[in-house]
Amino acid sequence: MSLRVGLVAGESSGDLLAAGLINAIRAREPDAVFEGVAGPEMIAAGCDAWADAEILAVMGLIEPLKHLPELLRLRRSLIRRWRQAPPDVFVGVDAPDFNLRLEIALRKSGIRTMHYVSPSVWAWRKWRIRKIRKAADCVLCILPFEPEVYVNQGIDAVFVGHPKASSLSADHDVGAARDSLQLPAGSPVVAVLPGSRGSEVSRLGPIFAAAAARIAATDERICFVTPVASPRLRPLIEQCLQDAGITDRFTLVDGDSERTMMAADVVLLASGTAALESALLGKPTVAAYRVAALTYSILYWFNMVDVRHFTLPNLLTENPVVPEFIQDEATPVAIANEVISMFNDPQRCAGISATFAKLQSELALDANERAADALLSLVARK
């Protein structure tokens, strides 16, 4: 019988990871069947989509509550469907708040389970490792220090590296990227990525737009380019730019975040997966993040975060090189000053790019193939 794999991916980054895994497995098992909650990349790779991955694009402690009834209905339907027709293995890709409980239910039913992308148990909500022990037969880790956390807890974990590290490189044609985006020749370029979720853009969009206005005032040649993660975000981004009076200096692109970062001299972004991708491209980067005020208060007062830096590249390099601004520190003035400082200090930018080149070599392990190896090994276990 053909290999059957159940998948649930959360938002665009999970969609890309899952699609890479699907392609790597299908190269070895051409008749393999994939089904579940999928995004466009997974669908293009041949996954039967029962629901759209974007439904899981909510985060925080408080924010998901308004979506809870819909998410609970979805989870119940997936459990029922897979119990009736069990896959050979289920893979929850990121989205731990949704996937871990799903994995627990499926695993209790005798279905083998894998969680792809370790939750940040080393940084916050450390108690989740007990839930992961119940949920996953194997955890696929994209960061090199993560497996040790799980081995110490008796959980099978495999470091696979990051797929983007094998496909992205600082050695790319900046001019070609700028030409394809129709950016002005010879102009300094800032790529601005305010996030892929509506909540992120609502909080960071106005701040980034105001910062861009300050940056633009220092040099009339500077232009900005923003990849719009989904069509529903375009009106929100356009309104932010209009309110800041900076619309005429921006080029908006549908998706294609990689190419926009390739075209940039400096990248300004919402901390997340994009920060690691920017680093893998060797780009000097400034990161910011804001969550709901109540969420931040809970995290702060209950001391739920135990990490000195929140931006991925800073967790992976010996010394932090990505300036990061969280919550009230994320102001237009502070952000703009840091971007301007990078433009004025080529030696600093060269040092950042050299640090990122070393990081890229450490993560480029052909993650899709390693993840496929781990999955097929799990299926083969007696």
Secondary structure, DSSP 8 states (H G I E B T S, - for coil): ---EEEEEE-HHHHHHHHHHHHHHHHHH-TT-EEEEEE-HHHHHTTEEEEEEGGGG---SSSGGGGGHHHHHHHHHHHHHHHHHS--SEEEEES-HHHHHHHHHHHHHTT--EEEES---TTTB-TTHHHHHHHH-SEEEESSTTHHHHHHTTT--EEE---HHHHH--S-S-HHHHHHHTT--TT--EEEEE--SSHHHHHHHHHHHHHHHHHHHHH-TT-EEEEEESSGGGHHHHHHHHHHHT-GGGEEEEES-HHHHHHT-SEEEEESSHHHHHHHHTT--EEEEE---HHHHHHHHHTT-B--S--SHHHHHSSS--S-EEEGGG--HHHHHHHHHHHHT-HHHHHHHHHHHHHHHHHH-S-HHHHHHHHHHHHHH--
